[in-house]
Amino acid sequence: MTEHTQYNENPKLGELRQKSMKLPLLPGVYIMHDRHDKIIYIGKAKALKNRVSQYFGSQEGHSEKVRRMVENVDHFEYIITDTEYEALVLECSLIKLHKPKYNILLKDDKGYHYIKITAGEYPRITEAKKIEDDGAEYLGPYTGSFVVRQSVDEACRIFRIPTCRRSFPRDIGKGRPCLNYSIGLCLAPCRGRLKKEIYDEAISEARDFLKGGTNTSVARLTERMNECAEKLEFEKAARIRDRINALRKMSDRQKVIMTSVEEQDVIALAQGSGSTCFEVFRFRGGRLVDREQFLIDDMTELALCRSEFIKQYYSMRDVPPRVTVDGEVEDSELLGQLLTEKLADRHGRKVRITVPQKGEQQRIVEMCRQNAAEYLAQAKGRTGEVTAAVDELGRLLGLDSPPEYIESYDISNTQGDDNVAGMIVFENGRPLKSAYRKFRIKTVEGQDDYGSMREVITRRLLEYSQHKDEGKGFGRLPDLILLDGGEGHVNAVRPLIEASGLPIALFGMVKDSKHKTRAIAAGGREISLTRSRAAFTLVSSIQDEVHRFAITYHHASHGKSVIRSSLTEIEGIGPTRARELLRHFKTISAVYAASVEELCEVSGMNRTAAENIIARKKKKDIND
């Protein structure tokens, strides 16, 4: 979320709004043009007037991408249709034709992929994007690289085919075997002790596996193992047995990402700084056979974002009978009708767009979302765990986008004395210690945490108004404020946030009887964190850190207060002189060790006060 992006208001905004208010309340497609008459956005509407006029009113509620689009609109045109469904079909057709800048546009770089078994005395198994005239054997084509990469990795691992860069027979006996041999993943012909027939046997069995799949390979290998045992070829039978066990273990691992739904696509998204990543899992025969990721510009209207993605994605891909998504989809019924027509199933099946809430399907959706977060994190140089946690927290709190810049506050005092507050900052899920701030409470006497929190937030908002042009430190507006406290703290502060008119989300962090994070306080209710592990971990880290920071500051402040109070007991030494003495000498021991002349050098001191300190020191020595 970029708070300080500057926008130039479209000078034609009033004219465009007047024109939009004259549109009919009929379904249709609207087409936005820039000043060069280039189409920059195409959309459909159930009622053209209502939809198009929204763009040219107040810009406050729009996402950054929509504001950029509106800024560049010079004029628009529209096409009326008989039904909203016809508008949807026309919209898809026009987007595909014109590829407008501000619509979601997916780059389809998926070509054919092959599994290559090289020629030569010691063949290798690799991936390939095209067939070459090199004498190699090519299996395929496959439409996705995922299934090719997975199959090659599995074949090499199970049948222990070398994957290193050594060339055989040239490099046989010219070096020690690599780690793969030590962990049982390579036959290591480089050692010079491997019989050629064993290597050929492994390649042959790997080829059968790649052509026939796990079940066929297990059946054939079991038959061969029994034959070898009958012929008393026990070493060979043991080798085949190990391969059968490896195939079965692989099959068991695959069941983790298998579903009871034979044919479906699972779609989930993760949001980060300026970008959204869509992940698609494609299941056929209940097994994950392909996956794809797409990075697009950040969008805050997630239901619309999912709808646009689905329209674009299935303009490039075949349609399954079921599309499972991670949240609300705008116009899901119309989209289902559109996809059903594209499916053209001879059994009359309809395409269902579903949002699972529990069970196996919800687990698969969550796995898909975590993979989207991981891909986005790698693209942004972050960890997938942190990206997923920030994204999950935003969803949990119902925010328009993940809270990338979070501020948290805690009050600390000793029975109402030495009131202080600590402010910490988490940016992209990590502590930003350079932005931490300390507050000494000035207007509140006694133990009044609500009043103290109001003072701190008031001062914070004032600092923003004075430094907002800087865009950093106090000049940067948080996406989210988390108070260390429950509903009372939130209610005490909320009127200040609302009065400021600033778009800051505000929640409290609730602890249990053991002072552990339990829930989020929000608007008279509590949001449980028990089902959101990543968000729970993030909020717990924030609450622990703000408490540590505030109480550390309080202990330091309270200690100085105690020291100052021991000096103020001396006649002629008030709070101001005590503060100046400690500022000059640093410690109370150094104050007592100073001479009268040295004490008089301190600002505000006189000889009488200095002599009183010396007298107090002598009296203290006698008593000790």
Solvent accessible surface area in square Angstrom, and as a share of the most:
residue,aa,sasa,rsa
1,M,81,0.36
2,T,80,0.46
3,E,65,0.29
4,H,59,0.26
5,T,47,0.28
6,Q,157,0.70
7,Y,66,0.25
8,N,114,0.59
9,E,137,0.61
10,N,9,0.05
11,P,133,0.83
12,K,64,0.27
13,L,24,0.12
14,G,48,0.47
15,E,107,0.48
16,L,4,0.02
17,R,96,0.35
18,Q,126,0.56
19,K,84,0.36
20,S,0,0.00
21,M,82,0.37
22,K,169,0.72
23,L,9,0.04
24,P,37,0.23
25,L,111,0.55
26,L,83,0.42
27,P,23,0.14
28,G,0,0.00
29,V,0,0.00
30,Y,1,0.01
31,I,9,0.04
32,M,0,0.00
33,H,15,0.07
34,D,21,0.11
35,R,187,0.68
36,H,131,0.58
37,D,88,0.46
38,K,132,0.56
39,I,26,0.13
40,I,6,0.03
41,Y,18,0.07
42,I,0,0.00
43,G,2,0.02
44,K,24,0.10
45,A,4,0.03
46,K,147,0.62
47,A,20,0.16
48,L,0,0.00
49,K,56,0.24
50,N,81,0.42
51,R,60,0.22
52,V,0,0.00
53,S,12,0.08
54,Q,100,0.45
55,Y,11,0.04
56,F,3,0.01
57,G,21,0.21
58,S,85,0.55
59,Q,41,0.18
60,E,156,0.70
61,G,76,0.73
62,H,31,0.14
63,S,13,0.08
64,E,59,0.26
65,K,14,0.06
66,V,25,0.14
67,R,59,0.21
68,R,75,0.27
69,M,4,0.02
70,V,3,0.02
71,E,53,0.24
72,N,68,0.35
73,V,3,0.02
74,D,34,0.17
75,H,64,0.28
76,F,3,0.01
77,E,79,0.35
78,Y,86,0.33
79,I,71,0.36
80,I,84,0.43
81,T,18,0.11
82,D,123,0.64
83,T,64,0.37
84,E,35,0.16
85,Y,31,0.12
86,E,77,0.34
87,A,0,0.00
88,L,1,0.01
89,V,62,0.36
90,L,49,0.24
91,E,6,0.03
92,C,26,0.16
93,S,64,0.41
94,L,24,0.12
95,I,5,0.03
96,K,120,0.51
97,L,129,0.64
98,H,79,0.35
99,K,131,0.55
100,P,1,0.01
101,K,136,0.58
102,Y,18,0.07
103,N,5,0.03
104,I,3,0.01
105,L,73,0.36
106,L,21,0.10
107,K,160,0.68
108,D,69,0.36
109,D,114,0.59
110,K,51,0.22
111,G,42,0.40
112,Y,134,0.51
113,H,21,0.09
114,Y,29,0.11
115,I,2,0.01
116,K,37,0.16
117,I,4,0.02
118,T,37,0.22
119,A,57,0.44
120,G,61,0.59
121,E,95,0.43
122,Y,27,0.10
123,P,18,0.11
124,R,36,0.13
125,I,6,0.03
126,T,55,0.32
127,E,79,0.36
128,A,17,0.13
129,K,158,0.67
130,K,130,0.55
131,I,106,0.54
132,E,85,0.38
133,D,156,0.81
134,D,63,0.32
135,G,64,0.61
136,A,19,0.15
137,E,57,0.26
138,Y,37,0.14
139,L,18,0.09
140,G,44,0.42
141,P,75,0.47
142,Y,61,0.23
143,T,92,0.54
144,G,2,0.02
145,S,31,0.20
146,F,30,0.13
147,V,37,0.21
148,V,1,0.01
149,R,112,0.41
150,Q,36,0.16
151,S,22,0.14
152,V,11,0.06
153,D,73,0.38
154,E,10,0.04
155,A,0,0.00
156,C,7,0.04
157,R,90,0.33
158,I,9,0.05
159,F,0,0.00
160,R,75,0.27
161,I,2,0.01
162,P,3,0.02
163,T,86,0.50
164,C,42,0.25
165,R,241,0.88
166,R,76,0.28
167,S,46,0.30
168,F,22,0.09
169,P,70,0.44
170,R,154,0.56
171,D,21,0.11
172,I,53,0.27
173,G,55,0.53
174,K,147,0.62
175,G,35,0.34
176,R,211,0.77
177,P,45,0.28
178,C,55,0.33
179,L,125,0.62
180,N,47,0.24
181,Y,67,0.26
182,S,86,0.55
183,I,100,0.51
184,G,37,0.35
185,L,60,0.30
186,C,9,0.05
187,L,12,0.06
188,A,1,0.01
189,P,2,0.02
190,C,7,0.04
191,R,71,0.26
192,G,47,0.45
193,R,185,0.67
194,L,36,0.18
195,K,130,0.55
196,K,65,0.28
197,E,126,0.56
198,I,27,0.14
199,Y,0,0.00
200,D,61,0.32
201,E,21,0.09
202,A,0,0.00
203,I,6,0.03
204,S,47,0.30
205,E,4,0.02
206,A,0,0.00
207,R,64,0.23
208,D,47,0.24
209,F,12,0.05
210,L,22,0.11
211,K,126,0.53
212,G,36,0.34
213,G,29,0.28
214,T,23,0.13
215,N,131,0.67
216,T,49,0.29
217,S,3,0.02
218,V,22,0.13
219,A,64,0.50
220,R,119,0.43
221,L,6,0.03
222,T,42,0.25
223,E,109,0.49
224,R,75,0.27
225,M,46,0.20
226,N,75,0.38
227,E,78,0.35
228,C,9,0.06
229,A,41,0.32
230,E,141,0.63
231,K,138,0.58
232,L,127,0.63
233,E,75,0.34
234,F,124,0.52
235,E,138,0.62
236,K,65,0.27
237,A,11,0.08
238,A,32,0.25
239,R,46,0.17
240,I,0,0.00
241,R,116,0.42
242,D,75,0.39
243,R,7,0.03
244,I,5,0.02
245,N,64,0.33
246,A,29,0.23
247,L,0,0.00
248,R,127,0.47
249,K,133,0.56
250,M,3,0.01
251,S,31,0.20
252,D,83,0.43
253,R,124,0.45
254,Q,17,0.08
255,K,124,0.53
256,V,90,0.52
257,I,37,0.19
258,M,65,0.29
259,T,12,0.07
260,S,93,0.60
261,V,29,0.17
262,E,115,0.51
263,E,55,0.25
264,Q,0,0.00
265,D,0,0.00
266,V,0,0.00
267,I,1,0.01
268,A,0,0.00
269,L,0,0.00
270,A,0,0.00
271,Q,5,0.02
272,G,2,0.02
273,S,50,0.32
274,G,46,0.44
275,S,17,0.11
276,T,0,0.00
277,C,0,0.00
278,F,1,0.00
279,E,0,0.00
280,V,0,0.00
281,F,4,0.02
282,R,17,0.06
283,F,1,0.00
284,R,58,0.21
285,G,50,0.48
286,G,2,0.02
287,R,78,0.28
288,L,9,0.04
289,V,43,0.25
290,D,13,0.07
291,R,70,0.25
292,E,18,0.08
293,Q,50,0.22
294,F,20,0.08
295,L,80,0.40
296,I,19,0.10
297,D,75,0.39
298,D,31,0.16
299,M,17,0.08
300,T,36,0.21
301,E,73,0.33
302,L,37,0.18
303,A,25,0.19
304,L,21,0.10
305,C,0,0.00
306,R,11,0.04
307,S,3,0.02
308,E,9,0.04
309,F,0,0.00
310,I,1,0.00
311,K,15,0.07
312,Q,22,0.10
313,Y,0,0.00
314,Y,4,0.01
315,S,41,0.27
316,M,49,0.22
317,R,23,0.08
318,D,84,0.44
319,V,9,0.05
320,P,0,0.00
321,P,17,0.10
322,R,47,0.17
323,V,0,0.00
324,T,0,0.00
325,V,1,0.00
326,D,15,0.08
327,G,12,0.12
328,E,126,0.57
329,V,11,0.06
330,E,65,0.29
331,D,40,0.21
332,S,42,0.27
333,E,154,0.69
334,L,31,0.15
335,L,0,0.00
336,G,9,0.09
337,Q,87,0.39
338,L,31,0.15
339,L,3,0.02
340,T,35,0.20
341,E,110,0.49
342,K,97,0.41
343,L,36,0.18
344,A,81,0.63
345,D,28,0.15
346,R,212,0.77
347,H,123,0.55
348,G,61,0.59
349,R,105,0.38
350,K,156,0.66
351,V,9,0.05
352,R,137,0.50
353,I,32,0.16
354,T,24,0.14
355,V,57,0.33
356,P,25,0.16
357,Q,144,0.64
358,K,170,0.72
359,G,53,0.50
360,E,61,0.27
361,Q,19,0.09
362,Q,66,0.29
363,R,99,0.36
364,I,0,0.00
365,V,7,0.04
366,E,41,0.18
367,M,41,0.19
368,C,0,0.00
369,R,40,0.15
370,Q,95,0.42
371,N,39,0.20
372,A,0,0.00
373,A,1,0.00
374,E,73,0.33
375,Y,83,0.31
376,L,1,0.01
377,A,1,0.00
378,Q,124,0.55
379,A,57,0.44
380,K,78,0.33
381,G,71,0.68
382,R,49,0.18
383,T,68,0.40
384,G,7,0.07
385,E,132,0.59
386,V,14,0.08
387,T,1,0.01
388,A,22,0.17
389,A,9,0.07
390,V,2,0.01
391,D,4,0.02
392,E,30,0.13
393,L,0,0.00
394,G,2,0.02
395,R,61,0.22
396,L,47,0.23
397,L,15,0.08
398,G,63,0.61
399,L,40,0.20
400,D,100,0.52
401,S,7,0.05
402,P,6,0.04
403,P,0,0.00
404,E,12,0.05
405,Y,5,0.02
406,I,1,0.01
407,E,0,0.00
408,S,1,0.00
409,Y,0,0.00
410,D,12,0.06
411,I,19,0.10
412,S,15,0.10
413,N,31,0.16
414,T,54,0.31
415,Q,163,0.72
416,G,7,0.07
417,D,87,0.45
418,D,30,0.15
419,N,12,0.06
420,V,0,0.00
421,A,0,0.00
422,G,0,0.00
423,M,3,0.01
424,I,1,0.01
425,V,0,0.00
426,F,8,0.04
427,E,45,0.20
428,N,39,0.20
429,G,7,0.07
430,R,134,0.49
431,P,61,0.39
432,L,53,0.27
433,K,132,0.56
434,S,93,0.60
435,A,8,0.06
436,Y,21,0.08
437,R,77,0.28
438,K,118,0.50
439,F,9,0.04
440,R,102,0.37
441,I,16,0.08
442,K,151,0.64
443,T,108,0.63
444,V,26,0.15
445,E,157,0.70
446,G,33,0.32
447,Q,125,0.56
448,D,57,0.30
449,D,49,0.26
450,Y,99,0.38
451,G,8,0.08
452,S,0,0.00
453,M,1,0.00
454,R,99,0.36
455,E,18,0.08
456,V,0,0.00
457,I,0,0.00
458,T,66,0.38
459,R,61,0.22
460,R,3,0.01
461,L,24,0.12
462,L,101,0.50
463,E,50,0.23
464,Y,16,0.06
465,S,62,0.40
466,Q,118,0.52
467,H,62,0.28
468,K,96,0.41
469,D,142,0.74
470,E,105,0.47
471,G,27,0.26
472,K,147,0.62
473,G,23,0.23
474,F,36,0.15
475,G,0,0.00
476,R,60,0.22
477,L,6,0.03
478,P,3,0.02
479,D,12,0.06
480,L,0,0.00
481,I,1,0.00
482,L,0,0.00
483,L,0,0.00
484,D,16,0.08
485,G,12,0.12
486,G,23,0.22
487,E,48,0.21
488,G,26,0.25
489,H,29,0.13
490,V,0,0.00
491,N,84,0.43
492,A,12,0.09
493,V,0,0.00
494,R,71,0.26
495,P,77,0.48
496,L,50,0.25
497,I,10,0.05
498,E,120,0.54
499,A,91,0.71
500,S,46,0.30
501,G,65,0.62
502,L,44,0.22
503,P,93,0.58
504,I,15,0.08
505,A,22,0.17
506,L,8,0.04
507,F,22,0.09
508,G,0,0.00
509,M,1,0.00
510,V,18,0.10
511,K,59,0.25
512,D,52,0.27
513,S,110,0.71
514,K,160,0.68
515,H,139,0.62
516,K,128,0.54
517,T,12,0.07
518,R,104,0.38
519,A,3,0.03
520,I,0,0.00
521,A,1,0.01
522,A,5,0.04
523,G,58,0.56
524,G,68,0.65
525,R,146,0.53
526,E,89,0.40
527,I,16,0.08
528,S,64,0.41
529,L,1,0.00
530,T,117,0.68
531,R,237,0.86
532,S,13,0.08
533,R,205,0.75
534,A,27,0.21
535,A,0,0.00
536,F,78,0.32
537,T,71,0.41
538,L,12,0.06
539,V,0,0.00
540,S,20,0.13
541,S,48,0.31
542,I,1,0.00
543,Q,1,0.00
544,D,90,0.47
545,E,26,0.12
546,V,0,0.00
547,H,78,0.35
548,R,106,0.39
549,F,25,0.11
550,A,0,0.00
551,I,57,0.29
552,T,73,0.42
553,Y,36,0.14
554,H,7,0.03
555,H,113,0.50
556,A,55,0.43
557,S,4,0.02
558,H,60,0.27
559,G,32,0.31
560,K,121,0.51
561,S,30,0.19
562,V,82,0.47
563,I,62,0.31
564,R,58,0.21
565,S,56,0.36
566,S,36,0.23
567,L,0,0.00
568,T,49,0.29
569,E,120,0.54
570,I,8,0.04
571,E,143,0.64
572,G,42,0.40
573,I,7,0.04
574,G,28,0.27
575,P,93,0.58
576,T,82,0.48
577,R,60,0.22
578,A,0,0.00
579,R,101,0.37
580,E,40,0.18
581,L,0,0.00
582,L,23,0.12
583,R,147,0.54
584,H,97,0.43
585,F,33,0.14
586,K,154,0.65
587,T,72,0.42
588,I,42,0.21
589,S,80,0.52
590,A,35,0.27
591,V,0,0.00
592,Y,23,0.09
593,A,85,0.66
594,A,7,0.06
595,S,48,0.31
596,V,24,0.14
597,E,103,0.46
598,E,81,0.36
599,L,0,0.00
600,C,44,0.26
601,E,128,0.57
602,V,6,0.03
603,S,81,0.53
604,G,54,0.52
605,M,20,0.09
606,N,68,0.35
607,R,131,0.48
608,T,91,0.53
609,A,2,0.01
610,A,0,0.00
611,E,81,0.36
612,N,41,0.21
613,I,0,0.00
614,I,36,0.18
615,A,56,0.43
616,R,76,0.28
617,K,59,0.25
618,K,126,0.54
619,K,128,0.54
620,K,93,0.39
621,D,76,0.39
622,I,145,0.74
623,N,113,0.58
624,D,131,0.68
